[in-house]
């Protein structure tokens, strides 16, 4: 995984791979943050794994259940993304660099992350 990240970073930004001691992204974040992000992702995967659209349910009910499950999973994944983006900013990454990894435009990533940060800190 680390090699994949450093290869992608080298492709999208003119930076050399970080020194070995900087490989722990969690060093610059609150001690419970890595576990919090992991729990968000686990919750999202659980929602996706539990998604069952029964063939006997009316179509509208099946779609409704599917949309709720997918929406909840997406909200958890988005929250994990914003938490990591905040950690990336503290570590010195730019929104441009992180945008290359996510496929989200720099402006959208910055706006969404800063909106999330304001919401969580007010």
Number of C-alpha atoms within 10 A of each C-alpha: 6 9 9 9 12 15 13 13 18 13 11 15 12 9 11 10 15 9 7 7 8 12 11 8 13 16 13 13 16 9 10 9 16 17 11 13 19 13 14 20 21 15 16 22 17 13 20 17 10 10 16 12 15 11 8 7 10 11 12 9 12 16 13 13 16 18 13 13 19 17 15 16 21 17 14 20 20 18 18 21 19 20 19 20 22 20 19 18 13 12 15 9 13 14 21 16 16 22 18 16 12 11 9 14 14 16 12 12 20 20 13 16 22 15 12 16 14 10 9 8 6 5
